[in-house]
Amino acid sequence: MNVDYSDQRVRDVLEQTLLWSKGQGLKGYNKHDGLNSPVLRTLLGWHKWPRIVAIQGVMRFPVNLRPLLLVPKVFNPKGLSLFARTYLDRYSESGESRYLEEAKGVLQLLMENRSEGNWSGDCWGYAYPWQDMGFFAPPKMPNAVVSCFVAESFLRAHEVTGDEQYLDTVGRTIQFLLGDLPVLKDTESELCVGYMPVPMSMRVMDVSILIASVTLQYANRRGDSDLQARGERLFTYVLNQQTDYGAWYYTDPPDDSHIRHDNYHTGFILDAIRRCMRATGARGPQEKYLQGLDFYAKELFNDDGAPRWMSDCDYPHDIHGAAQGIITFSRHADLYPGLAEKIANWAIDNMYNGQGRFFYQQTRWYRTRFTLLRWCNAWMTRALAALLLERKKQTESNV
């Protein structure tokens, strides 16, 4: 049963989780890292379907097979970007310089873990082989989503510190995003690009909106009208894919993916739309944004704060969905009072082990009690830090 929300409780859990994660060297297991097992890579790593079996089998097993399969703990650049954002938010909320120093250290780790290769700019990917239905990515193959999350952490660092080197890194990342990824739609008003720098046709909604967010924020800060125009076409493309009831399918067309209206991708899209609006000052998309926000609140969270898997599928309740909901609704206490706090309470009550670890998922019958560092701890520290910062802003605005 949920206890009353307490900022101090959240702060304590956040610090415990950061301490445990730092004790791991910010390295951990990952959701799709089955082929990082030398055993499975040898036995099943040669063709598409055996690779998918290996990855999905490890991911879906109710206990963590990774230690038995000799899967190494590795840096995940997306996870590092989330920890960097956590430390930057802690610095903004508390004013304690130690958090800023931690953030700078993580940002340096990100620079040291860029994808190698002949790319147009700075970029990042996952440190494990990854077989999807439509493509195979070798370790550290850069992709749009990871690179955008990393770029957002450098944008935030530039906002906090004013250091132009951080913004320069974002500029180089945009060169990769708009120079190396396949163009899937290009009209006078719309632009859509692919997930990875390999031949593909699947249009993934969060890819284009995440690139739009990074591009428009950078263009605004550097006064780059050409990049602004390209970012606005990416933005328009995703806005135009919203359904009449306020949701987005994972892909365009929807039949290209089995994912429908899921939790955290919906949150990704909404947060990125908000950043795009703030970067451009555009008010036109506000109605679409608010409609999407209402769909997210009503269709993707239960009354007790548990995150639904999809709008038409309750379980599993995934810690990533809880974290994303906290981040999104912490900014909207006026529209959805207490919702972010309710989700935080649910996550701590149901998915926290009390010693610095968040669990992966809750199914109808059991909890998967292992911790995937990026998926669980990085996301929850990011969420709890964002919640505390937003609550401080709201308190100050009411004084």
Secondary structure, DSSP 4 states (H G I P E B T S, - for coil): -PPPP-HHHHHHHHHHHHHHHHHTTT-B--TT-GGGSHHHHHHH-SSHHHHHHHHHHHHHSSS--TTTTTPPPB--HHHHHHHHHHHHHHHHHH--HHHHHHHHHHHHHHHHTPPPSS-SS---B-SS-EE-SS-EE-TT-B-HHHHHHHHHHHHHHHHHH--HHHHHHHHHHHHHHHHTSPEEEE-SS-EEE-SSSS----EEHHHHHHHHHHHHHHHHHHT-HHHHHHHHHHHHHHHTT--TTS---SEESGGG-S--SBHHHHHHHHHHHHHHHHHH---TTHHHHHHHHHHHHHHSB-TTSPBPSBTTB-PPEEHHHHHHHHHHHHT-TTTSTTHHHHHHHHHHHHHB-SSS-B-SEE-SS-EE----IIIIIIHHHHHHHHHHHHHHHHHHHT-
